[in-house]
């Protein structure tokens, strides 16, 4: 059955990008319909009950490199409280030449693992004096004007192999779910790349941009969990007239139609705000799917965690044999979580290494990973509950982004979300709002008729 109603815009995908565009268009008076395949909108901002509280089962913080999230909260008057993490910051676990596993706080001033001050004591502790001397040469090195290399090539050529192995690679894998040799800095932190090109030095660029706080602290969250941002934006979009249909998977899309099961929605513009693989399927292009992002949320009861032994968490260098590449100690990071949990109970998130998610899905596997990353003697009996989560379409690789972008442009379809804007809410939300503004500036037929008269 084909709809005889033509909407202004149909959005496919109910993650934060799709919700942002729906709210913007609806408040501007546009007839907008959003369709989401799953039973709930919100994308990777999801919740689950753990240890008596609603915990994030997807993203739990956002970078503060832009004001995009704060601006949206203010403009949409969302009833959420943005909060700062505890100042302790995160650690990195790495192996010394002796074979001993060491753990140290991440450098106070660094971006994407690259330090602003290589000779600083907190950098030397991780990369050693020889590594720091090599990294300190970066400022005086000539800047290449050739094609942008991968992040691994860039960091190694400018700072040396030790910075890449112990800082850049573990941070890239844990935060962005991609290997440093498969992505470019311009995709992860475009402002840093632009500043480095302008100054001719990564060290100078990081020095100009890095906040004077512990790594892991240049983020913010939402009191009660980041999932509340999507939930409140969903409600705000409905209040201003957006139509949001969940449990409605799109089967095909053109520049003016979206085909559902037994129904075709007509529109003057179509926006794909899905993951990269879903977008590629709707655009009829072949892309290699990225490995799923695996996450474990665990309830842990152990006195040894009361002292927050690794601050807000720990990331693992590649030489650490662990099924988890990173750990977030939720109640050490967020005061609201510490206040909500019973005494002695802790909430821990484990990000799985590629292909090793299954090793973490029971108490024994979770306990082993926690013990390896933190050095704390956790037993399976200390892990009271484990919730495994997998996000199969969360990572937009450079090749997938390029293929999807070209196909969408050829077909006259707009793109939003990570496949168009890059990783993280700090990039996705401003891009979504800019796209909504461009769509809003196009007059509806009735407005066009008024202008003619």
Order of alpha helices (4+ residues) and beta strands (2+ residues): beta-alpha-beta-beta-beta-beta-alpha-beta-beta-beta-beta-beta-alpha-alpha-alpha-alpha-alpha-alpha-beta-alpha-beta-beta-beta-beta-alpha-beta-beta-beta-alpha-alpha-beta-alpha-beta-alpha-beta-alpha-alpha-alpha
